[in-house]
Amino acid sequence: MIRKYTLIFLLATASPLALADKTFDDAMAKANAGDVYSQVAVAEAFYTGKGVTQDYQRAAAWFTKAAEEGDEVESQYSLGVMSADGQGVPHDAKKAVIWYTKAADQGHVKSQYNLGLMYANGQGVPQDYKKSVAWYTKAAEQGHANAQVNLGYMYANGQGVPQDYKQAAAWYTKAATKGNALAQVNLGVMYANGQGVPLDYKQAVAWFTKAAEQGDALAQFSLGLKYDNGQGVAQDSKQAVTWYTKAADQGHAGAQHNLGILYANGQGIPQDYAQAVAWFTKAAELGYAPAQINLAILYANGQGVPQDYKKAAFWYSKAAESGNVNAQINLAYMYANGTNIAQDYQKSYMWASLAAASGNPVARKLRNSAETKLTPAELEKVQQETAAQLEQIDQK
């Protein structure tokens, strides 16, 4: 999965300017006399609360003087940040765009990047991927790593530019070589899939490792997969457990699920169904359908937990409601056969029909079998329920 930076990276604090040897009073006197540098210094002092009581409103007032009277670029950027964050001024994304634009037009790289974010997300301006790409490009060409990552993302997904994996890989590489973890994991994904670069599992592992060692959960999960499957490295279940655990501890559902599988099978770690249940439960509660199915299986078999068919049906239902065909078929079987739950041919028909919509031949047989047990009125009712359930699944 390719990722990008989002607006949570927008609201960085303004860049501090030290008062150097000046006393605050001296700086204030010069600021009142119109000295732009002193106005910025006073604004920074109020913003950071260094040497004076922190006061965002007064900081904004002095940044405004420097920005309007002196066209001072850092003050324009700072006002963009404060407007976007509602610090000292009302939250106003449109004003943030205005201030960022003033600074960006003077080549201010952080403002260019933030404008790219705001155009991409439609904050303060109508969403416009082409303008987003234009601003990301300006910042990326100045070496801004996050802009390079997001520009790579835009090329990879064809947003604002024609899809171009080679360009995506090129921009990811620029940021990755600077140590940017998100770029490293995205580049690893591209090597693993052969997108824009030759398929090369060893290169994928190398980039995943760099990002994983920086704590990136997706990279840790991806590295675990490579060790699990022996792609680009010798197969090593113990290493897979190590990396899955790191990602799982950060809440990565795929890693939690895969760790559960390794515990259930005793691969790279002593077999422990209770641990498998614990990890499957974490992933299942995050809505991860494969974990919901495996958790249902363990409840049905009484492995790691007391046997509980109601809980098995519950977790199968969760996965089935998200559109998982295997869960839908299992539920259809359970309701058709009355496997420790009340026999219900209407529910069997519904779940089998939903699975059959994907072309599954087993599901078609189950649906046809259940249909023979229904009256015309029951069949009409369940077909309506099936259509409604399908609509809900399509909306997820």
Secondary structure as GFF3:
##gff-version 3
##sequence-region A 1 396
A	DSSP	three_ten_helix	7	9	.	.	.	ID=ss1
A	DSSP	alpha_helix	24	32	.	.	.	ID=ss2
A	DSSP	alpha_helix	36	48	.	.	.	ID=ss3
A	DSSP	alpha_helix	56	69	.	.	.	ID=ss4
A	DSSP	alpha_helix	73	85	.	.	.	ID=ss5
A	DSSP	alpha_helix	93	104	.	.	.	ID=ss6
A	DSSP	alpha_helix	109	121	.	.	.	ID=ss7
A	DSSP	alpha_helix	129	141	.	.	.	ID=ss8
A	DSSP	alpha_helix	145	157	.	.	.	ID=ss9
A	DSSP	alpha_helix	165	176	.	.	.	ID=ss10
A	DSSP	alpha_helix	181	193	.	.	.	ID=ss11
A	DSSP	alpha_helix	201	212	.	.	.	ID=ss12
A	DSSP	alpha_helix	217	229	.	.	.	ID=ss13
A	DSSP	alpha_helix	237	248	.	.	.	ID=ss14
A	DSSP	alpha_helix	253	265	.	.	.	ID=ss15
A	DSSP	alpha_helix	273	285	.	.	.	ID=ss16
A	DSSP	alpha_helix	289	301	.	.	.	ID=ss17
A	DSSP	alpha_helix	309	321	.	.	.	ID=ss18
A	DSSP	alpha_helix	325	337	.	.	.	ID=ss19
A	DSSP	alpha_helix	345	356	.	.	.	ID=ss20
A	DSSP	alpha_helix	361	371	.	.	.	ID=ss21
A	DSSP	alpha_helix	376	395	.	.	.	ID=ss22
###
